[in-house]
């Protein structure tokens, strides 16, 4: 009886269609899905907003790309061309510019001068900036703001003006500290600006010009270190130096790495300090640094190929050092997988 009743409930669809269960047909089912038109109308504002965001992004980055092409890629392409073609130069074209530059008797002394300068300047900048930034963080907010302002002020005088200021400060007959310099045994500028003292003088000039802005940057990075980690380290008995070494410095390591890269590239291209001091005191030489040697090639010898070869050498060394540090330290890695 039950079997026959269940069979009766199942009716065949007309024209050979699939069988339909009346009970199932009466069960409430899912409502009708959104139509294609409604889906398109809902996605249109999102697509419009996405397009507007991309357009605004390109609008922001376009000035940088234009300047990069005009003052970055353009000069690089011309330097590559000039290193081979030697346009307007008195020397033959070809790869001879590279051999003339790297086999010149002044090339290795210039490399040695820059290497000695970097050996003093780079540690002085990195260690000095980190210690000063840590010291600023430890003092009160008002005193810390005053200290940051005092550190930034020397960086307001840069380039040739900075060199002239340092020259006046170190010249015993002109300096307001002349009595102190004479007490140290320096009575004339020739005794101060000796060849053996040039590296230290250049390092002090470069440090005074650039350390203030880096103190502000590293101090800002230290402000982002979680306070609970610092408090936990202090509760564990860590001293000021241990807290800085094991908590603060690892947290700001990428900022320190960025400072190392920028300081390295700036120091490798030292030019203004030795060039001006040579003109003022006739100390050093016209080819004390690699940039000076490139200038001498171009405008004294008319050898633009050798000058371009030296410029490309500096670019390759800076790019290789920066790339090595970035990839070894995994600079662009984030906590998000």
Secondary structure, 3 states (H helix, E strand, C coil): CHHHHHHHHEECCHHHCCCEEHHHHHCCCCCCCCCHHHHHHHHHHHHHHHHHHHHHHHHHHHHHHHHHHHHHHHHHHHHHHHHHHCCCCCCCCCCHHHHHHHHCHHHHHHHHHHHHHHHHHHHHHHHHHHHHHHHHHHCCHHHHHHHHHHHHHHHHCCHHHHHHHHHHHHCCCCCCCHHHHHHCCCCCHHHHCCHHHHHHHHHHHHHHHHHHHHHHHHHHHHCCCCHHHHHHHHHCCCCHHHHHHHHHHHHCHHHHHHHHHHHHHHHHCCCHHHHHHHHHHCCCCCCCCHHHHHHHHHHCCCCHHHHHHHHHHHHHHHHHHHHHHHHHCCCCCCCCC
